[in-house]
Amino acid sequence: MAFPEPKLKKPELPKKLQSTLQCKQGAVRAVRFNVDGNYCLTCGSDKSLKLWNPHKGTLLKSYSGHGYEVLDAAGSFDNSQLCSCGADKTVVLWDVATGQVIRKFRGHAGKVNCVQFNEEATVILSGSIDSSVRCWDCRSRRPDPIQVLDEAKDGISSLKVSGHEILTGSVDNCIRRYDLRAGQLYSDYVGSPITCVCFSKDGQCTLAASLDSTLRLLDKDTGELLGEYTGHKNVTYKMDCCLSDRDTHIGSCSEDGKVYFWDLVEGSLAVSLPVSNTAVQSLSFHPTESCLLTAAEGLVQLWREESYVAEEGGPA
């Protein structure tokens, strides 16, 4: 007997403030969920990188080794390693358990804005204000990168890796997608400096935030503009954008202290979260649940959908 498919609940957006982390590391420059969403990383202006369980509100470890502000970080697929980058021009590979620096990669000529592992965590990719993306081999002792992508005419602000593709956003107003299997570079001109780029979960679209206070959803293969999302303010700072866990909504930080979500298809504003009195610097959406992390000043806040009930033993 065939059982009916369980009905998927209508996606709910995280609107309820669940908990707040006092990070105590100066301004939090970036907050990032790990691959399964159980932990998160916070990058501090005091040169520290911290690993948390945001659902319990516990600090698990601090990592110190950067010489200046930490600007971005990422965890490996198996949670055994971290990579981070910062204003000291370095990219650092860390051992999660011991807190030790495994490798420090030097080669960028300016501050490094963004960092990502490839899927197997064998290569780290870093994007810098020096307008290059550098690819570093985690397993080799060689000090120089295995590849340099230097097509951008200005600083790289954002970088994402998905399978065999690298997506970059630059201050030169261009989104670039490198298809490593085909050996092709695809470039889309947006007309305003780009501060953040993302792949959609289904791999069909790319999302770009730019300094004209507009988010644009593009067809990945054709470059066709599928949607524009406005209402937030982003004219000065590098701000994160994201897609929700099921690609139903587009989210963005804003300089007015809120986080905005739009319906992806309709383009209408769905919710604005009152996060802070100052600009919201960073956000991270949970990979599989309706759960959001936001960073403003020295605080990280965890948001959940209104119907969410905390499990026994967890924070209320």
VEXTI-698994 format. One record per residue (C-alpha): residue in one letter; x, y, z. Coordinates in steps of 0.2 Angstrom, whole numbers, plus 2048, in hexadecimal, padded with zeros to 3 digits. Layout:
# VEXTI-698994
+--------+-----+-----+-----+
| residu |  px |  py |  pz |
+--------+-----+-----+-----+
|      a |   X |   Y |   Z |
...
+--------+-----+-----+-----+
***
This chain:
# VEXTI-698994
+--------+-----+-----+-----+
| residu |  px |  py |  pz |
+--------+-----+-----+-----+
|      m | 800 | 800 | 800 |
|      a | 807 | 811 | 7FB |
|      f | 807 | 81E | 809 |
|      p | 803 | 830 | 804 |
|      e | 812 | 83C | 803 |
|      p | 813 | 846 | 813 |
|      k | 80D | 858 | 810 |
|      l | 81B | 864 | 811 |
|      k | 816 | 872 | 81D |
|      k | 815 | 883 | 816 |
|      p | 826 | 88B | 818 |
|      e | 826 | 897 | 827 |
|      l | 833 | 8A5 | 829 |
|      p | 83D | 8A7 | 839 |
|      k | 834 | 8B6 | 842 |
|      k | 837 | 8B1 | 854 |
|      l | 846 | 8B6 | 85D |
|      q | 84C | 8A6 | 866 |
|      s | 85C | 8AB | 86E |
|      t | 86B | 8B7 | 86E |
|      l | 87D | 8B4 | 86F |
|      q | 889 | 8C1 | 877 |
|      c | 898 | 8BD | 86D |
|      k | 8A4 | 8C8 | 876 |
|      q | 8B0 | 8CA | 866 |
|      g | 8AD | 8DC | 861 |
|      a | 8A2 | 8DE | 852 |
|      v | 89C | 8CE | 84A |
|      r | 8A1 | 8CF | 838 |
|      a | 899 | 8BF | 833 |
|      v | 88F | 8B0 | 83A |
|      r | 88E | 8A0 | 831 |
|      f | 885 | 88F | 834 |
|      n | 88F | 880 | 832 |
|      v | 88A | 873 | 824 |
|      d | 87C | 86A | 82F |
|      g | 876 | 87A | 838 |
|      n | 87A | 873 | 849 |
|      y | 889 | 880 | 84D |
|      c | 88E | 891 | 847 |
|      l | 89E | 89B | 845 |
|      t | 89F | 8AE | 849 |
|      c | 8AD | 8B9 | 842 |
|      g | 8B3 | 8C7 | 84E |
|      s | 8BA | 8D8 | 84B |
|      d | 8C6 | 8D3 | 85A |
|      k | 8CF | 8C7 | 84F |
|      s | 8C6 | 8B7 | 857 |
|      l | 8BC | 8AA | 84F |
|      k | 8AF | 8A1 | 85A |
|      l | 8A5 | 890 | 858 |
|      w | 894 | 88F | 861 |
|      n | 885 | 884 | 863 |
|      p | 879 | 892 | 860 |
|      h | 86A | 887 | 864 |
|      k | 870 | 885 | 876 |
|      g | 879 | 896 | 877 |
|      t | 88A | 88E | 87B |
|      l | 89B | 893 | 876 |
|      l | 8A5 | 883 | 871 |
|      k | 8B6 | 88A | 86C |
|      s | 8C0 | 89A | 867 |
|      y | 8CD | 89B | 85A |
|      s | 8DA | 8A8 | 85A |
|      g | 8E8 | 8AA | 84D |
|      h | 8E2 | 8B8 | 842 |
|      g | 8EC | 8C9 | 843 |
|      y | 8DD | 8D4 | 83F |
|      e | 8CA | 8D3 | 83D |
|      v | 8C2 | 8C2 | 838 |
|      l | 8B7 | 8C5 | 829 |
|      d | 8B0 | 8B4 | 824 |
|      a | 8B1 | 8A2 | 829 |
|      a | 8AA | 891 | 823 |
|      g | 8AA | 87F | 82A |
|      s | 8AF | 86F | 821 |
|      f | 8A2 | 862 | 81C |
|      d | 8A7 | 856 | 82A |
|      n | 8A9 | 864 | 837 |
|      s | 8BB | 860 | 83A |
|      q | 8C3 | 870 | 833 |
|      l | 8BF | 882 | 831 |
|      c | 8C5 | 88F | 826 |
|      s | 8C5 | 8A2 | 829 |
|      c | 8CC | 8B2 | 821 |
|      g | 8CE | 8C4 | 826 |
|      a | 8D5 | 8D5 | 824 |
|      d | 8E7 | 8CF | 828 |
|      k | 8E7 | 8C8 | 816 |
|      t | 8E8 | 8B6 | 81C |
|      v | 8DD | 8A6 | 81A |
|      v | 8DE | 89A | 829 |
|      l | 8DA | 888 | 829 |
|      w | 8D6 | 882 | 83B |
|      d | 8D4 | 871 | 844 |
|      v | 8C3 | 872 | 84C |
|      a | 8C6 | 867 | 85B |
|      t | 8D7 | 86E | 861 |
|      g | 8D5 | 880 | 85B |
|      q | 8E6 | 87F | 853 |
|      v | 8EB | 888 | 843 |
|      i | 8EF | 87A | 836 |
|      r | 8F4 | 886 | 828 |
|      k | 8F5 | 899 | 825 |
|      f | 8F4 | 89D | 812 |
|      r | 8FB | 8AE | 80D |
|      g | 8FB | 8B5 | 7FC |
|      h | 8ED | 8C2 | 7FB |
|      a | 8F2 | 8D4 | 7F9 |
|      g | 8E4 | 8DB | 803 |
|      k | 8D6 | 8D6 | 810 |
|      v | 8CD | 8C6 | 80C |
|      n | 8BA | 8C8 | 80C |
|      c | 8B4 | 8B6 | 80A |
|      v | 8B9 | 8A4 | 80B |
|      q | 8B1 | 893 | 807 |
|      f | 8B6 | 881 | 807 |
|      n | 8B3 | 876 | 7F8 |
|      e | 8A7 | 867 | 7FB |
|      e | 8B5 | 85B | 800 |
|      a | 8BE | 868 | 80A |
|      t | 8CE | 865 | 801 |
|      v | 8CF | 877 | 7FA |
|      i | 8CB | 888 | 802 |
|      l | 8C6 | 896 | 7F6 |
|      s | 8C8 | 8A8 | 7FC |
|      g | 8C3 | 8B9 | 7F4 |
|      s | 8CC | 8C9 | 7F8 |
|      i | 8CB | 8DC | 7F6 |
|      d | 8DA | 8D9 | 7EB |
|      s | 8CD | 8D3 | 7DD |
|      s | 8D3 | 8C1 | 7DD |
|      v | 8CC | 8B0 | 7E2 |
|      r | 8DA | 8A4 | 7E8 |
|      c | 8D8 | 891 | 7EA |
|      w | 8E3 | 889 | 7F7 |
|      d | 8E7 | 877 | 7F9 |
|      c | 8E3 | 871 | 80B |
|      r | 8EE | 862 | 80A |
|      s | 8FD | 868 | 802 |
|      r | 90C | 872 | 80A |
|      r | 90E | 87D | 7FB |
|      p | 90C | 890 | 801 |
|      d | 905 | 896 | 7F0 |
|      p | 8F3 | 893 | 7EA |
|      i | 8EF | 886 | 7DD |
|      q | 8E5 | 892 | 7D3 |
|      v | 8E1 | 8A5 | 7D2 |
|      l | 8D1 | 8AB | 7CB |
|      d | 8D5 | 8BD | 7C7 |
|      e | 8C8 | 8C2 | 7BA |
|      a | 8BF | 8CF | 7C6 |
|      k | 8C4 | 8E1 | 7C3 |
|      d | 8C1 | 8E6 | 7D6 |
|      g | 8C0 | 8DE | 7E7 |
|      i | 8B7 | 8CD | 7E9 |
|      s | 8A9 | 8CF | 7F6 |
|      s | 8A1 | 8BE | 7F6 |
|      l | 8A4 | 8AC | 7F1 |
|      k | 89A | 89C | 7F1 |
|      v | 89F | 88A | 7EB |
|      s | 893 | 87D | 7E5 |
|      g | 899 | 86D | 7DE |
|      h | 8A3 | 872 | 7CF |
|      e | 89E | 884 | 7CF |
|      i | 8A5 | 894 | 7D7 |
|      l | 89B | 8A3 | 7D8 |
|      t | 8A3 | 8B4 | 7DC |
|      g | 89C | 8C6 | 7DF |
|      s | 8A7 | 8D5 | 7DC |
|      v | 8A7 | 8E7 | 7DF |
|      d | 8AA | 8E9 | 7CC |
|      n | 897 | 8E6 | 7CB |
|      c | 899 | 8D4 | 7C3 |
|      i | 893 | 8C3 | 7C9 |
|      r | 89F | 8B5 | 7C2 |
|      r | 89B | 8A3 | 7C1 |
|      y | 8AA | 897 | 7BE |
|      d | 8A4 | 886 | 7B7 |
|      l | 8B4 | 87B | 7BB |
|      r | 8AE | 86C | 7B2 |
|      a | 8AA | 876 | 7A2 |
|      g | 8B9 | 882 | 7A4 |
|      q | 8AD | 890 | 7A1 |
|      l | 8AB | 8A1 | 7A9 |
|      y | 89A | 8A9 | 7A9 |
|      s | 898 | 8BC | 7AE |
|      d | 889 | 8C6 | 7B1 |
|      y | 88A | 8D9 | 7B3 |
|      v | 87E | 8E0 | 7C1 |
|      g | 882 | 8F3 | 7C0 |
|      s | 886 | 8F5 | 7D3 |
|      p | 893 | 8EE | 7DE |
|      i | 88F | 8DD | 7E4 |
|      t | 890 | 8D9 | 7F7 |
|      c | 889 | 8C7 | 7F8 |
|      v | 886 | 8B9 | 7EC |
|      c | 87D | 8A8 | 7EF |
|      f | 877 | 898 | 7E5 |
|      s | 865 | 893 | 7E8 |
|      k | 864 | 882 | 7F0 |
|      d | 85D | 87A | 7E0 |
|      g | 86C | 881 | 7D6 |
|      q | 862 | 889 | 7C9 |
|      c | 864 | 89C | 7CE |
|      t | 870 | 8A8 | 7D5 |
|      l | 86C | 8B6 | 7E1 |
|      a | 876 | 8C6 | 7E3 |
|      a | 875 | 8D5 | 7EF |
|      s | 87C | 8E5 | 7E9 |
|      l | 87F | 8F7 | 7F0 |
|      d | 870 | 8FE | 7E7 |
|      s | 865 | 8F6 | 7F5 |
|      t | 85F | 8E9 | 7E9 |
|      l | 860 | 8D6 | 7E9 |
|      r | 85F | 8CD | 7D8 |
|      l | 85B | 8BB | 7D4 |
|      l | 862 | 8B5 | 7C4 |
|      d | 860 | 8A5 | 7B9 |
|      k | 871 | 89D | 7BC |
|      d | 873 | 896 | 7AA |
|      t | 86C | 8A5 | 7A0 |
|      g | 86F | 8B4 | 7AB |
|      e | 85D | 8B9 | 7A9 |
|      l | 856 | 8C4 | 7B7 |
|      l | 848 | 8BA | 7C0 |
|      g | 845 | 8C6 | 7CE |
|      e | 84A | 8D6 | 7D7 |
|      y | 847 | 8D9 | 7EA |
|      t | 847 | 8EA | 7F2 |
|      g | 842 | 8F3 | 802 |
|      h | 852 | 8F0 | 80C |
|      k | 860 | 8FD | 80D |
|      n | 872 | 8F7 | 807 |
|      v | 87C | 906 | 800 |
|      t | 88C | 905 | 80B |
|      y | 891 | 8F5 | 812 |
|      k | 893 | 8E3 | 80D |
|      m | 883 | 8DA | 812 |
|      d | 87E | 8C8 | 811 |
|      c | 86F | 8C1 | 807 |
|      c | 868 | 8AF | 807 |
|      l | 85B | 8A4 | 801 |
|      s | 850 | 89B | 80E |
|      d | 852 | 888 | 811 |
|      r | 845 | 883 | 804 |
|      d | 849 | 891 | 7F7 |
|      t | 838 | 899 | 7FB |
|      h | 83E | 8AA | 801 |
|      i | 84D | 8B6 | 7FE |
|      g | 855 | 8BE | 80E |
|      s | 860 | 8CD | 810 |
|      c | 869 | 8D7 | 81E |
|      s | 866 | 8EA | 81E |
|      e | 86E | 8FA | 824 |
|      d | 85E | 8FF | 82D |
|      g | 860 | 8F1 | 83A |
|      k | 854 | 8E5 | 833 |
|      v | 854 | 8D4 | 829 |
|      y | 848 | 8D3 | 81A |
|      f | 840 | 8C4 | 812 |
|      w | 837 | 8C4 | 801 |
|      d | 82D | 8B7 | 7F9 |
|      l | 838 | 8B1 | 7EB |
|      v | 82A | 8AF | 7DE |
|      e | 81F | 8BE | 7E2 |
|      g | 82D | 8CA | 7E7 |
|      s | 823 | 8D0 | 7F5 |
|      l | 82A | 8D4 | 806 |
|      a | 825 | 8C6 | 812 |
|      v | 82D | 8CC | 822 |
|      s | 839 | 8D8 | 82A |
|      l | 842 | 8D3 | 83A |
|      p | 847 | 8E1 | 846 |
|      v | 858 | 8DB | 84A |
|      s | 862 | 8EA | 850 |
|      n | 863 | 8FD | 850 |
|      t | 872 | 8FC | 845 |
|      a | 876 | 8F4 | 835 |
|      v | 874 | 8E1 | 835 |
|      q | 885 | 8DB | 82F |
|      s | 883 | 8C8 | 82B |
|      l | 876 | 8BA | 82B |
|      s | 876 | 8A8 | 828 |
|      f | 867 | 89D | 824 |
|      h | 866 | 88B | 82B |
|      p | 869 | 87E | 81D |
|      t | 859 | 874 | 821 |
|      e | 84E | 87D | 82D |
|      s | 845 | 88D | 82F |
|      c | 852 | 895 | 83A |
|      l | 85D | 8A5 | 838 |
|      l | 86C | 8AC | 840 |
|      t | 86F | 8BF | 83F |
|      a | 87E | 8C9 | 845 |
|      a | 87E | 8DB | 849 |
|      e | 88B | 8E4 | 854 |
|      g | 891 | 8D7 | 861 |
|      l | 882 | 8CD | 861 |
|      v | 87C | 8BD | 858 |
|      q | 869 | 8B9 | 858 |
|      l | 860 | 8A9 | 854 |
|      w | 84F | 8AA | 84C |
|      r | 842 | 89C | 84A |
|      e | 831 | 89B | 842 |
|      e | 823 | 8A0 | 84E |
|      s | 81C | 88E | 84F |
|      y | 82D | 887 | 855 |
|      v | 82D | 87F | 866 |
|      a | 83E | 87C | 86E |
|      e | 843 | 86A | 872 |
|      e | 844 | 865 | 884 |
|      g | 855 | 86A | 88B |
|      g | 858 | 877 | 87E |
|      p | 856 | 88A | 882 |
|      a | 845 | 890 | 883 |
+--------+-----+-----+-----+
***
